[in-house]
């Protein structure tokens, strides 16, 4: 199940006795744990009914004892075990000898017949697929998958986060924010929080807000600048560069957006060459759906090796902006003129 599905169960009072929360994206796992802390146990009795353990450090017997303990002045207990990928690293402790089974097998036995008075969260990056715990959790349907998002999923995640806060966000704006901030969810969440506070309750998050809070780059103009480079339209490219250049950031965000758009175009061209449709190629290249056909047309304008050359020129410009004494705007102008 997805983190959203697990959270929905927990928030509606239908928490299962066990959830095995697996994956590399810590933010999703933390959200499931936070939902359980809020809704499984009353705040007034949390001190009596929530236990947290680190796998590989806490004895397995103590974890099972906590899971089988009856709640105090509450309908349920909450038991959180983090780092379950380290279960077998605890060594041959007294609990393991007493239980006469491995820690993961002991948890698999518990999962097969859990206490209805507890909600146990087993949290970690992975579980050894050869262990009974992995198969038992899968058959029980209690695995919550918290995988890292792929690049093409990030703008959608950002728009959903904006929606959760009561804001509309256009696809091109979300795509630009991802290009400016990068793919780490913690950074994207920090930005969306700043944008939310900036626009105010219920207001849409548009490119003006991004221009004010993230980087002084006009989102729509970046697409126009990429179009001008692809069309070898020198006059339009230089005009849009002048309109978007901000000496306070030395043009680095603008160059980053341009380079990102060209890298996506290169990926899209490779996918189109395999016979993929513009829509499918755009999806896996990280291009917004509304830009699929335009980007496909742009990609076809570049001859063999030309897109690679564009990216190389932008990489040189990036090094010059960070280490050269030349005026930043002249560095960018020179890079664009070299592509015409």
VEXRO-739473 format. One record per residue (C-alpha): z, y, x. Coordinates in steps of 0.2 Angstrom, whole numbers, plus 5000, padded with zeros to 4 digits. Layout:
# residues N
ZYX/...
//
This chain:
# residues 340
500050005000/499850185005/501350305009/500950394993/501050244983/502750194991/503350364988/502850374970/503750204967/505350274975/505350434967/505150354949/506650244952/505650084955/506050064974/505749884980/507149794989/506149795005/504749905012/503949865029/503250035035/501950015049/500850125058/500650255072/500750405061/502550455062/502350595049/501850475035/503250355039/504550495040/503950545022/504350375015/506050375023/506450545017/505950494999/507050345000/508550455007/508250574992/508050454978/508750284982/510550344984/511450494976/511850634988/513750614983/513850434989/512650445003/513950435017/514550265010/512850185006/511650235019/511550135036/510250175050/509950055064/508750045080/507949875081/508249795098/509949885100/510849845084/511349665082/510249575069/511849505061/512549675058/510849735050/510849585038/512649615034/512349795029/510849745018/511949615009/513349735006/513649784988/513449974986/514950084983/514950194967/513050184967/511650074960/510950044977/511150044996/509850105008/509650025025/508450095038/507949995053/506750095065/505750025079/505449845072/504149815086/505649805097/506549665087/506349535100/506849635115/508749625110/508949465120/510049315117/511549405109/512949325100/512149365083/510549275088/511549125093/512549115077/511049135066/510049015076/508449105074/507449255081/507849425074/506149445066/506249275058/507949315051/507249475043/505849365036/507049255028/507949405021/506349475014/505949305005/507649324996/508249504997/509749584989/509249674973/510649804977/509849864993/508249954998/507849905016/506550005026/505849915041/504950055051/503950035066/502150045074/501749865072/502349685069/501849535079/500549455068/501049285074/502849305067/503349245050/503949425046/502149485046/501449355035/502949365023/502849555021/500949545018/501149405005/502549504997/501449664996/502749775004/501849835019/501650025019/500150075030/500450235040/498850235051/498250385061/496850485051/495050485057/494250645061/493250655045/494850625035/495750775042/495050915031/495350815016/497150795021/497350975024/496651025007/497850894999/499350975008/498751145002/498651084984/500451014986/500951184989/499951254975/498451324984/496651294983/495651274999/493751265001/493051125011/492251245025/493951335027/494851165029/493551105042/493751265052/495551255053/495451075059/494251135073/495351275078/497051175077/496550995082/496850825075/498750815076/499550815059/501150905065/500051055070/499051055054/500651055044/501351195053/499751295050/499651255032/501451315030/501051475038/499551505028/500451455012/501851595016/500451715020/499451705004/500951684992/501251574978/499751504969/498451604979/496951514987/496951495005/495251575011/494451625027/495351795027/497051705028/496351595043/495651755051/497451835050/498551685054/497651565064/496251645074/495151795072/493551705068/492551715052/492251545046/490651575037/489951665052/490251515063/489051415053/487851555054/488051575073/487751385074/486151405063/485551545074/485751445090/484851295082/483451405076/483351495093/483651665084/484251775098/484551935088/485551845074/486551745087/487051895097/487452005082/488651865074/489451845091/489852025092/490552025074/491651885078/492251915096/494051965098/494652025115/496351975111/495951785112/494551805124/493351725112/494151545115/494351495097/492551555093/491851455107/492951305102/492251305084/490451325091/490651175103/491451075089/490051105078/488851055091/489750895095/489750845077/487950885077/487650765091/488650625083/487650655067/485950645076/486450475084/486950415067/485350475058/484450385072/485150215066/484550245048/486050325040/485850445026/486350625030/487850605018/488550445027/488150525044/489050675040/490550575034/490750485051/490350635061/491650745053/490450865045/490950935028/489850855014/489151015008/488451045026/487750865027/485850915024/485951075033/486750995049/485450855048/484050985048/484851075063/485050915073/483250875071/482751045078/483450995095/482350885107/482950745117/484450795128/484450975121/486050955111/486950875127/486351025137/487151145123/488751055125/488751065144/488351255143/489851285132/490951175143/490451295158/490851445147/492551375143/492951355161/492351535164/493351605150/494951525157/494651555176/493251695179/493551875181/491951915171/492152005154/492351865141/491051935129/489751935143/490151755147/489851705129/488251805127/487651735143/487951555137/487051585120/485551665129/485451515140/485151415125/483751515118/
//
